[in-house]
């Protein structure tokens, strides 16, 4: 979990080698860098959410597409007028 975020704006895109050198330089002075987010890695919270969704579906706690669209239209029609 990232507790605090600082951003460094670069003038140019780094290639992989430059990126690795920058990460090493930051590490050498004691600055930890959060690894890049990999959307294909399933985290524990994802596993829990998937299990809950499967359980909800198994127990009939779901809405079909038409019901969801109807509810969205009702919500936004009342907001937009």
Biopython code that builds the backbone (N, CA, C, O; Angstrom):
import numpy as np
from Bio.PDB.StructureBuilder import StructureBuilder

atoms = [
    (1, "UNK", "N", (0.842, -1.175, 0.000)),
    (1, "UNK", "CA", (0.000, 0.000, 0.000)),
    (1, "UNK", "C", (0.888, 1.239, 0.000)),
    (1, "UNK", "O", (1.864, 1.315, 0.747)),
    (2, "UNK", "N", (0.551, 2.181, -0.822)),
    (2, "UNK", "CA", (1.311, 3.423, -0.901)),
    (2, "UNK", "C", (0.721, 4.389, 0.124)),
    (2, "UNK", "O", (-0.468, 4.705, 0.083)),
    (3, "UNK", "N", (1.558, 4.848, 1.033)),
    (3, "UNK", "CA", (1.098, 5.758, 2.077)),
    (3, "UNK", "C", (1.196, 7.210, 1.629)),
    (3, "UNK", "O", (0.331, 8.019, 1.966)),
    (4, "UNK", "N", (2.219, 7.543, 0.888)),
    (4, "UNK", "CA", (2.430, 8.912, 0.441)),
    (4, "UNK", "C", (3.006, 8.857, -0.965)),
    (4, "UNK", "O", (3.811, 7.980, -1.278)),
    (5, "UNK", "N", (2.601, 9.781, -1.799)),
    (5, "UNK", "CA", (3.061, 9.762, -3.173)),
    (5, "UNK", "C", (3.723, 11.086, -3.526)),
    (5, "UNK", "O", (3.176, 12.158, -3.270)),
    (6, "UNK", "N", (4.897, 10.996, -4.113)),
    (6, "UNK", "CA", (5.568, 12.147, -4.692)),
    (6, "UNK", "C", (5.755, 11.839, -6.166)),
    (6, "UNK", "O", (5.972, 10.688, -6.545)),
    (7, "UNK", "N", (5.671, 12.855, -6.986)),
    (7, "UNK", "CA", (5.789, 12.667, -8.425)),
    (7, "UNK", "C", (6.973, 13.464, -8.954)),
    (7, "UNK", "O", (7.174, 14.624, -8.596)),
    (8, "UNK", "N", (7.735, 12.829, -9.798)),
    (8, "UNK", "CA", (8.835, 13.495, -10.481)),
    (8, "UNK", "C", (8.462, 13.539, -11.962)),
    (8, "UNK", "O", (8.295, 12.498, -12.597)),
    (9, "UNK", "N", (8.334, 14.749, -12.507)),
    (9, "UNK", "CA", (7.988, 14.886, -13.917)),
    (9, "UNK", "C", (9.259, 14.848, -14.751)),
    (9, "UNK", "O", (10.203, 15.594, -14.492)),
    (10, "UNK", "N", (9.278, 13.996, -15.730)),
    (10, "UNK", "CA", (10.430, 13.858, -16.618)),
    (10, "UNK", "C", (10.134, 14.537, -17.946)),
    (10, "UNK", "O", (8.985, 14.571, -18.385)),
    (11, "UNK", "N", (11.136, 15.063, -18.571)),
    (11, "UNK", "CA", (10.955, 15.732, -19.864)),
    (11, "UNK", "C", (10.808, 14.737, -21.002)),
    (11, "UNK", "O", (10.188, 15.038, -22.022)),
    (12, "UNK", "N", (11.384, 13.541, -20.827)),
    (12, "UNK", "CA", (11.323, 12.515, -21.866)),
    (12, "UNK", "C", (10.967, 11.178, -21.240)),
    (12, "UNK", "O", (11.169, 10.965, -20.044)),
    (13, "UNK", "N", (10.440, 10.289, -22.051)),
    (13, "UNK", "CA", (10.137, 8.945, -21.598)),
    (13, "UNK", "C", (11.436, 8.167, -21.421)),
    (13, "UNK", "O", (12.337, 8.243, -22.257)),
    (14, "UNK", "N", (11.520, 7.417, -20.320)),
    (14, "UNK", "CA", (12.709, 6.596, -20.076)),
    (14, "UNK", "C", (12.589, 5.268, -20.811)),
    (14, "UNK", "O", (11.503, 4.691, -20.881)),
    (15, "UNK", "N", (13.695, 4.782, -21.357)),
    (15, "UNK", "CA", (13.671, 3.416, -21.865)),
    (15, "UNK", "C", (13.890, 2.485, -20.666)),
    (15, "UNK", "O", (14.150, 2.953, -19.558)),
    (16, "UNK", "N", (13.788, 1.200, -20.880)),
    (16, "UNK", "CA", (13.859, 0.243, -19.779)),
    (16, "UNK", "C", (15.178, 0.355, -19.017)),
    (16, "UNK", "O", (15.182, 0.328, -17.786)),
    (17, "UNK", "N", (16.280, 0.477, -19.722)),
    (17, "UNK", "CA", (17.591, 0.572, -19.077)),
    (17, "UNK", "C", (17.690, 1.833, -18.209)),
    (17, "UNK", "O", (18.179, 1.779, -17.081)),
    (18, "UNK", "N", (17.228, 2.954, -18.738)),
    (18, "UNK", "CA", (17.247, 4.199, -17.969)),
    (18, "UNK", "C", (16.366, 4.081, -16.719)),
    (18, "UNK", "O", (16.724, 4.557, -15.642)),
    (19, "UNK", "N", (15.220, 3.442, -16.886)),
    (19, "UNK", "CA", (14.309, 3.234, -15.759)),
    (19, "UNK", "C", (14.990, 2.418, -14.671)),
    (19, "UNK", "O", (14.928, 2.770, -13.492)),
    (20, "UNK", "N", (15.640, 1.329, -15.066)),
    (20, "UNK", "CA", (16.331, 0.477, -14.098)),
    (20, "UNK", "C", (17.432, 1.259, -13.375)),
    (20, "UNK", "O", (17.592, 1.113, -12.164)),
    (21, "UNK", "N", (18.190, 2.082, -14.098)),
    (21, "UNK", "CA", (19.236, 2.902, -13.481)),
    (21, "UNK", "C", (18.644, 3.904, -12.487)),
    (21, "UNK", "O", (19.200, 4.121, -11.411)),
    (22, "UNK", "N", (17.516, 4.509, -12.855)),
    (22, "UNK", "CA", (16.875, 5.476, -11.960)),
    (22, "UNK", "C", (16.380, 4.792, -10.689)),
    (22, "UNK", "O", (16.551, 5.324, -9.592)),
    (23, "UNK", "N", (15.775, 3.627, -10.829)),
    (23, "UNK", "CA", (15.293, 2.879, -9.666)),
    (23, "UNK", "C", (16.469, 2.498, -8.774)),
    (23, "UNK", "O", (16.379, 2.604, -7.551)),
    (24, "UNK", "N", (17.575, 2.053, -9.381)),
    (24, "UNK", "CA", (18.765, 1.680, -8.604)),
    (24, "UNK", "C", (19.330, 2.886, -7.869)),
    (24, "UNK", "O", (19.706, 2.781, -6.702)),
    (25, "UNK", "N", (19.392, 4.036, -8.545)),
    (25, "UNK", "CA", (19.915, 5.250, -7.911)),
    (25, "UNK", "C", (19.054, 5.646, -6.715)),
    (25, "UNK", "O", (19.582, 6.001, -5.661)),
    (26, "UNK", "N", (17.749, 5.589, -6.871)),
    (26, "UNK", "CA", (16.856, 5.909, -5.749)),
    (26, "UNK", "C", (17.044, 4.913, -4.606)),
    (26, "UNK", "O", (17.086, 5.292, -3.436)),
    (27, "UNK", "N", (17.154, 3.645, -4.962)),
    (27, "UNK", "CA", (17.371, 2.599, -3.953)),
    (27, "UNK", "C", (18.687, 2.809, -3.214)),
    (27, "UNK", "O", (18.763, 2.616, -2.001)),
    (28, "UNK", "N", (19.717, 3.204, -3.948)),
    (28, "UNK", "CA", (21.043, 3.425, -3.341)),
    (28, "UNK", "C", (21.025, 4.532, -2.292)),
    (28, "UNK", "O", (21.841, 4.523, -1.371)),
    (29, "UNK", "N", (20.105, 5.484, -2.421)),
    (29, "UNK", "CA", (20.042, 6.553, -1.416)),
    (29, "UNK", "C", (18.913, 6.312, -0.410)),
    (29, "UNK", "O", (18.545, 7.202, 0.357)),
    (30, "UNK", "N", (18.369, 5.082, -0.433)),
    (30, "UNK", "CA", (17.398, 4.688, 0.588)),
    (30, "UNK", "C", (15.953, 4.994, 0.291)),
    (30, "UNK", "O", (15.116, 4.966, 1.193)),
    (31, "UNK", "N", (15.644, 5.287, -0.958)),
    (31, "UNK", "CA", (14.259, 5.570, -1.332)),
    (31, "UNK", "C", (13.648, 4.323, -1.965)),
    (31, "UNK", "O", (14.126, 3.832, -2.988)),
    (32, "UNK", "N", (12.589, 3.823, -1.345)),
    (32, "UNK", "CA", (11.903, 2.642, -1.881)),
    (32, "UNK", "C", (10.894, 3.094, -2.927)),
    (32, "UNK", "O", (10.197, 4.092, -2.746)),
    (33, "UNK", "N", (10.827, 2.356, -4.008)),
    (33, "UNK", "CA", (9.890, 2.655, -5.088)),
    (33, "UNK", "C", (8.896, 1.510, -5.183)),
    (33, "UNK", "O", (9.277, 0.341, -5.239)),
    (34, "UNK", "N", (7.622, 1.860, -5.201)),
    (34, "UNK", "CA", (6.566, 0.855, -5.328)),
    (34, "UNK", "C", (6.686, 0.220, -6.717)),
    (34, "UNK", "O", (6.813, 0.932, -7.713)),
    (35, "UNK", "N", (6.648, -1.111, -6.786)),
    (35, "UNK", "CA", (6.753, -1.755, -8.106)),
    (35, "UNK", "C", (5.589, -1.355, -9.008)),
    (35, "UNK", "O", (4.508, -1.008, -8.532)),
    (36, "UNK", "N", (5.825, -1.409, -10.299)),
    (36, "UNK", "CA", (4.776, -1.091, -11.252)),
    (36, "UNK", "C", (3.580, -2.007, -11.040)),
    (36, "UNK", "O", (3.739, -3.190, -10.738)),
    (37, "UNK", "N", (2.394, -1.459, -11.198)),
    (37, "UNK", "CA", (1.166, -2.230, -11.061)),
    (37, "UNK", "C", (1.016, -3.163, -12.252)),
    (37, "UNK", "O", (1.108, -2.740, -13.404)),
    (38, "UNK", "N", (0.786, -4.433, -11.962)),
    (38, "UNK", "CA", (0.580, -5.422, -13.019)),
    (38, "UNK", "C", (-0.884, -5.855, -12.976)),
    (38, "UNK", "O", (-1.277, -6.590, -12.071)),
    (39, "UNK", "N", (-1.697, -5.414, -13.939)),
    (39, "UNK", "CA", (-3.129, -5.727, -13.896)),
    (39, "UNK", "C", (-3.433, -7.218, -14.059)),
    (39, "UNK", "O", (-4.569, -7.642, -13.848)),
    (40, "UNK", "N", (-2.436, -8.010, -14.430)),
    (40, "UNK", "CA", (-2.667, -9.437, -14.632)),
    (40, "UNK", "C", (-2.362, -10.263, -13.391)),
    (40, "UNK", "O", (-2.599, -11.471, -13.383)),
    (41, "UNK", "N", (-1.845, -9.637, -12.348)),
    (41, "UNK", "CA", (-1.580, -10.329, -11.095)),
    (41, "UNK", "C", (-2.835, -10.239, -10.232)),
    (41, "UNK", "O", (-3.343, -9.147, -9.978)),
    (42, "UNK", "N", (-3.327, -11.381, -9.789)),
    (42, "UNK", "CA", (-4.522, -11.412, -8.958)),
    (42, "UNK", "C", (-4.094, -11.271, -7.494)),
    (42, "UNK", "O", (-3.390, -12.123, -6.952)),
    (43, "UNK", "N", (-4.537, -10.178, -6.871)),
    (43, "UNK", "CA", (-4.219, -9.910, -5.471)),
    (43, "UNK", "C", (-5.208, -10.643, -4.566)),
    (43, "UNK", "O", (-6.246, -11.116, -5.030)),
    (44, "UNK", "N", (-4.886, -10.736, -3.279)),
    (44, "UNK", "CA", (-5.761, -11.420, -2.322)),
    (44, "UNK", "C", (-7.135, -10.758, -2.271)),
    (44, "UNK", "O", (-8.151, -11.449, -2.202)),
    (45, "UNK", "N", (-7.177, -9.426, -2.304)),
    (45, "UNK", "CA", (-8.471, -8.744, -2.266)),
    (45, "UNK", "C", (-9.308, -9.079, -3.504)),
    (45, "UNK", "O", (-10.536, -9.114, -3.433)),
    (46, "UNK", "N", (-8.639, -9.327, -4.647)),
    (46, "UNK", "CA", (-9.352, -9.750, -5.853)),
    (46, "UNK", "C", (-9.947, -11.138, -5.658)),
    (46, "UNK", "O", (-11.089, -11.391, -6.043)),
    (47, "UNK", "N", (-9.173, -12.032, -5.061)),
    (47, "UNK", "CA", (-9.657, -13.400, -4.806)),
    (47, "UNK", "C", (-10.891, -13.376, -3.897)),
    (47, "UNK", "O", (-11.856, -14.103, -4.129)),
    (48, "UNK", "N", (-10.848, -12.537, -2.867)),
    (48, "UNK", "CA", (-11.976, -12.430, -1.939)),
    (48, "UNK", "C", (-13.205, -11.894, -2.663)),
    (48, "UNK", "O", (-14.309, -12.406, -2.481)),
    (49, "UNK", "N", (-13.015, -10.865, -3.481)),
    (49, "UNK", "CA", (-14.119, -10.275, -4.231)),
    (49, "UNK", "C", (-14.729, -11.275, -5.216)),
    (49, "UNK", "O", (-15.949, -11.350, -5.364)),
    (50, "UNK", "N", (-13.876, -12.032, -5.879)),
    (50, "UNK", "CA", (-14.359, -13.046, -6.832)),
    (50, "UNK", "C", (-15.151, -14.126, -6.104)),
    (50, "UNK", "O", (-16.218, -14.534, -6.564)),
    (51, "UNK", "N", (-14.632, -14.587, -4.975)),
    (51, "UNK", "CA", (-15.331, -15.615, -4.194)),
    (51, "UNK", "C", (-16.692, -15.107, -3.723)),
    (51, "UNK", "O", (-17.683, -15.837, -3.773)),
    (52, "UNK", "N", (-16.739, -13.847, -3.262)),
    (52, "UNK", "CA", (-18.008, -13.261, -2.812)),
    (52, "UNK", "C", (-18.992, -13.156, -3.970)),
    (52, "UNK", "O", (-20.176, -13.451, -3.807)),
    (53, "UNK", "N", (-18.512, -12.741, -5.129)),
    (53, "UNK", "CA", (-19.376, -12.617, -6.306)),
    (53, "UNK", "C", (-19.946, -13.974, -6.710)),
    (53, "UNK", "O", (-21.126, -14.087, -7.043)),
    (54, "UNK", "N", (-19.110, -14.987, -6.678)),
    (54, "UNK", "CA", (-19.583, -16.341, -7.019)),
    (54, "UNK", "C", (-20.640, -16.816, -6.024)),
    (54, "UNK", "O", (-21.632, -17.439, -6.404)),
    (55, "UNK", "N", (-20.413, -16.515, -4.750)),
    (55, "UNK", "CA", (-21.375, -16.905, -3.720)),
    (55, "UNK", "C", (-22.697, -16.153, -3.908)),
    (55, "UNK", "O", (-23.774, -16.738, -3.785)),
    (56, "UNK", "N", (-22.606, -14.856, -4.206)),
    (56, "UNK", "CA", (-23.817, -14.064, -4.466)),
    (56, "UNK", "C", (-24.589, -14.637, -5.649)),
    (56, "UNK", "O", (-25.810, -14.780, -5.586)),
    (57, "UNK", "N", (-23.885, -14.962, -6.718)),
    (57, "UNK", "CA", (-24.540, -15.519, -7.902)),
    (57, "UNK", "C", (-25.201, -16.858, -7.577)),
    (57, "UNK", "O", (-26.338, -17.116, -7.971)),
    (58, "UNK", "N", (-24.477, -17.694, -6.859)),
    (58, "UNK", "CA", (-24.994, -19.011, -6.478)),
    (58, "UNK", "C", (-26.281, -18.891, -5.657)),
    (58, "UNK", "O", (-27.181, -19.722, -5.776)),
    (59, "UNK", "N", (-26.357, -17.854, -4.829)),
    (59, "UNK", "CA", (-27.519, -17.657, -3.961)),
    (59, "UNK", "C", (-28.579, -16.743, -4.581)),
    (59, "UNK", "O", (-29.523, -16.328, -3.908)),
    (60, "UNK", "N", (-28.415, -16.436, -5.869)),
    (60, "UNK", "CA", (-29.425, -15.664, -6.578)),
    (60, "UNK", "C", (-29.381, -14.170, -6.299)),
    (60, "UNK", "O", (-30.337, -13.459, -6.612)),
    (61, "UNK", "N", (-28.311, -13.688, -5.728)),
    (61, "UNK", "CA", (-28.192, -12.256, -5.425)),
    (61, "UNK", "C", (-27.465, -11.559, -6.578)),
    (61, "UNK", "O", (-26.290, -11.207, -6.469)),
    (62, "UNK", "N", (-28.175, -11.371, -7.663)),
    (62, "UNK", "CA", (-27.614, -10.684, -8.818)),
    (62, "UNK", "C", (-28.748, -10.049, -9.606)),
    (62, "UNK", "O", (-29.917, -10.378, -9.400)),
    (63, "UNK", "N", (-28.404, -9.143, -10.505)),
    (63, "UNK", "CA", (-29.380, -8.485, -11.357)),
    (63, "UNK", "C", (-28.958, -8.705, -12.803)),
    (63, "UNK", "O", (-27.770, -8.726, -13.124)),
    (64, "UNK", "N", (-29.945, -8.866, -13.660)),
    (64, "UNK", "CA", (-29.591, -9.004, -15.069)),
    (64, "UNK", "C", (-29.313, -7.627, -15.657)),
    (64, "UNK", "O", (-29.604, -6.601, -15.041)),
    (65, "UNK", "N", (-28.752, -7.624, -16.840)),
    (65, "UNK", "CA", (-28.325, -6.401, -17.509)),
    (65, "UNK", "C", (-29.470, -5.405, -17.672)),
    (65, "UNK", "O", (-29.282, -4.207, -17.457)),
    (66, "UNK", "N", (-30.627, -5.877, -18.042)),
    (66, "UNK", "CA", (-31.767, -4.987, -18.264)),
    (66, "UNK", "C", (-32.172, -4.277, -16.977)),
    (66, "UNK", "O", (-32.499, -3.091, -17.010)),
    (67, "UNK", "N", (-32.158, -4.980, -15.844)),
    (67, "UNK", "CA", (-32.507, -4.371, -14.566)),
    (67, "UNK", "C", (-31.495, -3.292, -14.178)),
    (67, "UNK", "O", (-31.878, -2.223, -13.701)),
    (68, "UNK", "N", (-30.214, -3.569, -14.380)),
    (68, "UNK", "CA", (-29.174, -2.586, -14.061)),
    (68, "UNK", "C", (-29.337, -1.340, -14.926)),
    (68, "UNK", "O", (-29.269, -0.222, -14.417)),
    (69, "UNK", "N", (-29.550, -1.521, -16.224)),
    (69, "UNK", "CA", (-29.744, -0.377, -17.122)),
    (69, "UNK", "C", (-30.959, 0.454, -16.727)),
    (69, "UNK", "O", (-30.913, 1.683, -16.770)),
    (70, "UNK", "N", (-32.039, -0.210, -16.346)),
    (70, "UNK", "CA", (-33.247, 0.478, -15.913)),
    (70, "UNK", "C", (-32.967, 1.328, -14.678)),
    (70, "UNK", "O", (-33.393, 2.481, -14.611)),
    (71, "UNK", "N", (-32.248, 0.763, -13.692)),
    (71, "UNK", "CA", (-31.932, 1.498, -12.469)),
    (71, "UNK", "C", (-31.001, 2.675, -12.741)),
    (71, "UNK", "O", (-31.155, 3.738, -12.140)),
    (72, "UNK", "N", (-30.042, 2.493, -13.638)),
    (72, "UNK", "CA", (-29.120, 3.586, -13.979)),
    (72, "UNK", "C", (-29.882, 4.715, -14.659)),
    (72, "UNK", "O", (-29.681, 5.884, -14.331)),
    (73, "UNK", "N", (-30.748, 4.376, -15.595)),
    (73, "UNK", "CA", (-31.533, 5.401, -16.284)),
    (73, "UNK", "C", (-32.397, 6.175, -15.299)),
    (73, "UNK", "O", (-32.474, 7.402, -15.373)),
    (74, "UNK", "N", (-33.055, 5.464, -14.369)),
    (74, "UNK", "CA", (-33.905, 6.131, -13.381)),
    (74, "UNK", "C", (-33.073, 7.079, -12.510)),
    (74, "UNK", "O", (-33.494, 8.204, -12.238)),
    (75, "UNK", "N", (-31.916, 6.634, -12.082)),
    (75, "UNK", "CA", (-31.060, 7.451, -11.217)),
    (75, "UNK", "C", (-30.624, 8.715, -11.945)),
    (75, "UNK", "O", (-30.743, 9.815, -11.405)),
    (76, "UNK", "N", (-30.123, 8.567, -13.164)),
    (76, "UNK", "CA", (-29.572, 9.717, -13.876)),
    (76, "UNK", "C", (-30.636, 10.598, -14.501)),
    (76, "UNK", "O", (-30.395, 11.786, -14.715)),
    (77, "UNK", "N", (-31.798, 10.055, -14.798)),
    (77, "UNK", "CA", (-32.885, 10.904, -15.288)),
    (77, "UNK", "C", (-33.335, 11.853, -14.197)),
    (77, "UNK", "O", (-33.647, 13.015, -14.460)),
    (78, "UNK", "N", (-33.368, 11.351, -12.957)),
    (78, "UNK", "CA", (-33.786, 12.221, -11.846)),
    (78, "UNK", "C", (-32.714, 13.274, -11.548)),
    (78, "UNK", "O", (-33.043, 14.377, -11.113)),
    (79, "UNK", "N", (-31.460, 12.953, -11.771)),
    (79, "UNK", "CA", (-30.377, 13.915, -11.532)),
    (79, "UNK", "C", (-30.317, 14.944, -12.650)),
    (79, "UNK", "O", (-30.185, 16.141, -12.393)),
    (80, "UNK", "N", (-30.413, 14.478, -13.893)),
    (80, "UNK", "CA", (-30.281, 15.370, -15.050)),
    (80, "UNK", "C", (-31.577, 16.085, -15.399)),
    (80, "UNK", "O", (-31.567, 17.090, -16.110)),
    (81, "UNK", "N", (-32.687, 15.569, -14.901)),
    (81, "UNK", "CA", (-33.963, 16.247, -15.120)),
    (81, "UNK", "C", (-34.663, 15.828, -16.311)),
    (81, "UNK", "O", (-35.749, 16.331, -16.598)),
]
sb = StructureBuilder()
sb.init_structure("model")
sb.init_model(0)
sb.init_chain("A")
sb.init_seg("    ")
for serial, (resi, resn, name, xyz) in enumerate(atoms, 1):
    if name == "N":
        sb.init_residue(resn, " ", resi, " ")
    sb.init_atom(name, np.array(xyz, "f"), 0.0, 1.0, " ", f" {name:<3s}", serial, name[0])
structure = sb.get_structure()
